[in-house]
Amino acid sequence: MKNQKSFIFVLTLALIAGGAGVLIWLKHHQRLGTPGIRATPIPGSVKMELHLPARALDFTSTNVPEASVVVNTLPPDTSFAQRCYIAPDGSWVNANIVLMGADRTSIHKPEYCLPGQGWRIDLKTNVVLSIPGSRPYRLRIAKWVITNFLTDADGRKQKVRGLYVFWFVAHNEETTSHWQRIWWMTRDLLTTGVLQRWAYVSYFAICEPGQEDATFARMEKLIAASVPEFQLPLPGH
């Protein structure tokens, strides 16, 4: 029994050491993959310039700087783009892209961020959109209906609904699943030495309860019009 325990102990140490060795080797030999979105290197910076369009359909837009708490929390080679799209009736949709660099911790599960901002996730579905362009394809997106209580100008709490739409995209691959993304990233890193450079794309709008369908219909048109401007076509979709 004593010999068996000693063997298990030694085996465990060997596995830990071997795993650590693999991680160290990968860290020094991995190559960063090509983004699945249009991104331009910024001279003298580890970040990339991302390209959300200034106009789409009848939406105008304004650039929105990423919050300092986000910039200061995520790895320094994380790249961002954020614009607020405004329709003629004054309604708005916020679009955001987070592009990872060599540090894979740039992107987190959406389930972490929304509750931290006071939003309750009520419904999760997946929707397939048709993306036009010279190479049309079908894009699978996650569509979440969320709820919050915001304070109005009179200091009263008002119930609002939100539509949160997102997906993850890398070179020639796209998914709405955080765990699928992790699996593909691990698979490619171990088999090819390439660390896929994933981007997290999201669109967000709020509305009054009961207006969720109309709000999503407006978002759907904006997504279909704006995605070809910044995301590379996906093969086989």
SVG drawing of the C-alpha trace seen along z (x, -y; Angstrom):
<svg xmlns="http://www.w3.org/2000/svg" viewBox="-46 -64 56 66">
<polyline fill="none" stroke="black" stroke-width="0.4" points="0.0,0.0 2.9,-2.3 4.6,-1.6 1.4,-2.3 0.9,-5.7 4.5,-6.6 4.0,-5.6 0.8,-7.7 2.6,-10.7 5.6,-10.4 3.3,-10.0 1.3,-13.1 4.4,-15.2 5.6,-14.0 2.3,-14.9 2.4,-18.4 5.9,-18.9 5.2,-17.6 2.1,-19.9 4.1,-22.9 6.8,-22.1 4.3,-21.9 2.8,-25.3 6.2,-26.9 7.1,-25.5 3.9,-26.7 4.3,-30.1 7.7,-30.5 6.8,-28.8 3.2,-29.8 2.4,-32.0 -0.5,-34.4 -3.2,-33.7 -4.8,-36.1 -7.9,-37.9 -11.3,-37.1 -12.0,-40.9 -10.3,-43.7 -7.5,-45.0 -4.6,-47.3 -1.4,-47.3 -0.8,-50.6 2.9,-51.7 4.7,-51.6 1.8,-49.9 0.9,-46.3 -2.8,-47.1 -4.6,-47.0 -6.9,-49.6 -10.4,-48.1 -12.9,-49.3 -16.5,-49.7 -18.2,-51.7 -19.2,-55.3 -22.5,-54.9 -24.8,-52.0 -28.2,-52.3 -29.9,-55.4 -27.9,-55.1 -25.3,-57.8 -22.8,-57.0 -20.4,-58.4 -17.2,-56.8 -17.3,-55.6 -14.0,-55.3 -13.7,-52.1 -14.2,-52.5 -10.9,-53.0 -11.8,-50.2 -12.0,-47.8 -8.8,-49.1 -6.9,-49.0 -8.2,-45.5 -7.6,-43.6 -4.1,-42.7 -2.3,-45.6 -2.4,-44.0 -6.2,-43.9 -7.7,-46.0 -11.1,-47.7 -13.6,-49.5 -17.0,-50.8 -19.6,-53.0 -23.1,-54.1 -25.4,-53.9 -28.3,-56.4 -31.5,-55.9 -33.5,-58.9 -36.1,-58.4 -33.4,-58.7 -33.2,-55.1 -29.7,-53.7 -27.7,-50.5 -24.2,-50.1 -21.7,-48.0 -18.5,-46.7 -15.5,-44.7 -12.8,-43.2 -9.9,-41.6 -7.4,-39.5 -3.7,-39.6 -1.2,-37.0 -3.0,-36.9 -6.1,-34.8 -7.7,-36.4 -8.8,-39.4 -12.2,-37.7 -14.5,-36.6 -17.8,-34.8 -20.7,-37.2 -22.4,-35.7 -19.8,-37.4 -20.1,-41.0 -23.9,-41.5 -24.9,-40.5 -22.0,-42.6 -23.7,-45.6 -27.0,-44.8 -28.6,-43.0 -30.6,-39.8 -30.4,-37.3 -34.0,-36.1 -33.8,-34.3 -31.0,-32.8 -31.5,-31.8 -29.4,-31.5 -30.4,-33.1 -29.0,-32.8 -28.6,-36.0 -27.9,-36.3 -24.9,-38.6 -24.8,-40.1 -21.7,-41.1 -19.5,-39.8 -19.3,-36.5 -22.6,-36.2 -22.7,-33.8 -24.9,-32.9 -23.9,-34.2 -25.0,-32.4 -25.5,-34.9 -26.5,-34.6 -29.6,-36.7 -30.2,-37.3 -33.2,-39.2 -32.1,-40.8 -33.8,-43.0 -32.7,-45.8 -34.1,-48.6 -32.8,-52.0 -33.4,-55.3 -35.2,-58.0 -34.9,-61.8 -37.4,-61.8 -35.4,-59.3 -37.8,-56.5 -36.8,-52.9 -38.1,-51.9 -38.0,-48.4 -36.2,-48.2 -35.5,-45.3 -32.3,-44.9 -31.3,-42.9 -27.8,-41.7 -26.4,-40.1 -22.9,-38.6 -20.6,-36.1 -16.9,-35.1 -15.0,-35.1 -11.5,-34.1 -9.9,-33.3 -12.4,-31.1 -14.2,-30.2 -17.2,-31.6 -19.2,-30.4 -21.6,-31.7 -20.2,-29.3 -17.5,-30.3 -16.5,-26.7 -16.4,-25.9 -14.1,-28.8 -11.8,-27.6 -11.8,-24.1 -10.9,-25.3 -8.2,-27.6 -6.7,-24.8 -6.9,-22.3 -5.1,-24.6 -2.4,-25.6 -1.5,-22.0 -1.7,-20.7 -0.3,-23.7 1.4,-26.0 -1.0,-28.8 -3.0,-30.8 -6.2,-31.7 -6.8,-35.5 -10.4,-35.7 -12.7,-38.7 -15.8,-39.2 -18.4,-41.1 -21.5,-42.4 -24.5,-44.7 -26.7,-46.1 -29.9,-48.1 -32.5,-48.8 -36.3,-49.2 -39.5,-49.3 -41.0,-45.9 -43.1,-44.6 -40.9,-46.2 -38.3,-43.4 -39.3,-42.1 -39.3,-45.6 -36.0,-46.4 -34.3,-43.2 -35.7,-43.7 -34.0,-47.1 -30.7,-45.5 -30.9,-42.7 -30.9,-45.2 -28.0,-47.2 -25.9,-44.0 -26.5,-42.7 -25.4,-46.1 -22.4,-46.8 -20.8,-43.3 -19.5,-43.2 -17.6,-46.4 -15.4,-44.9 -15.7,-41.1 -14.0,-38.8 -16.4,-36.4 -16.7,-33.0 -16.1,-30.0 -18.7,-27.2 -21.4,-29.3"/>
</svg>
